[in-house]
Amino acid sequence: MTAFREALLGPSYWYHRRLIEQSKSWSSEQIREYQEERVGRLIRRYGSEITRKEDYRQHLRHYSRWDAPLLTHTVRTGGTSGQPLRFTADTLARRQKERAYLFDIWSQIGYAPHDLRVAYRGDVHEGLVQYNRLENLWIISPSATMEGDLDALRGWVCTVPPFFLHVHASSLYTFIDLLGEDLFRRLPIRGIIAGSEAFPIAEQARFERDFGIQIAHWYGHSEYAVLAYNCRECHGFHFYPTYGYVEFLPSETEDCQRIIASSFNRMGTQFVRYDTGDLATAATTTCPANQFRRVDAIVGRAQETFTDSEGRRRSLFGYIFGDEKSILWDHIQDLQVIQDRPGALRVRLVTDPASNRAQIEQTLQSRMPMATLEFEYVPVIERSASGKRRYFVDAMAGGEH
Ligand SMILES: [Zn+2]
């Protein structure tokens, strides 16, 4: 890496890069010391009650530090976990810190900063592909992958030098299907970077065996309070102790624990004993890699796919939720997608009274030209018996799943 590129990563990147390396050889006692000091500060400031999204929605200023233009900016969670939450984050340091940890995770499959990536996620833009020089990243727009575009996509992808493929876990097989498996196998893919969603261990192992390509996978969430990497040795998840503080509390779901997160950021919204809404299964084995807190698995969303107008299965997540930065989420409070016949989706929406419905419908339809969308506006999306909100209902498969 050139000195210029090293400098571009920023001081917070290098600060955390060093912390990550050191923390891997810390004893449990050293980890406890590091974390207690920081969590203690949060609890003295905000109390030790478990907090939820609603607390931050109602008392955002109370939980936010150093809120000033330039120092912090507003961030928003995406739509999969219910009504989006707005909070503030450190403008300069957050991205640098985030990168230090993500690059550490990706390095397990050989990635080094500035290596070439090709992303097939939710980023929708004009045309089929776009290049981001700063990131050394090609971005494929999922909405430009209609049947008529696929030959162009196949032709283009063959011209790309060795790269890491960056996908949502559920989009990986859609991507293979779009290209055709034979072509996919011939591509010089150095590794798969797959975050954002649960990726069952058995499926990961099957993919790595079938295709001979390694996968880097992790657990993070939109509030940036805790982060865990999926370990190649024990196949569980290790939580970085210098990123944030994680606790596991009992849940109503059998064999599952709630993931409670406290964030270590100095500026912006500070999450304290925050119930992420995510569940994990407790670690049943030990791992020699380091003394980080671990769980066996993260229990997340299933890999939901819909059938498009050509009969092709596609990952819903990438199309609807993949682009969390979309202004769409400023207008939508809640959403549910129902498929009751092939090629068509019924989108049920809860919106602000002032929202521009025509614009929402146009935006969603432009993201998914391969399905006919029907819109229905409802006051609330009903929860299932277990209190869970389901964002996709495949009514063709007999409904509940
Ligand atoms: Zn491990």
Boltz pocket constraint, residues with backbone or C-beta under 6 A from the ligand:
constraints:
  - pocket:
      binder: B
      contacts: [[A, 231], [A, 232], [A, 233], [A, 234], [A, 235], [A, 236], [A, 238], [A, 287], [A, 288], [A, 289]]
      max_distance: 6.0
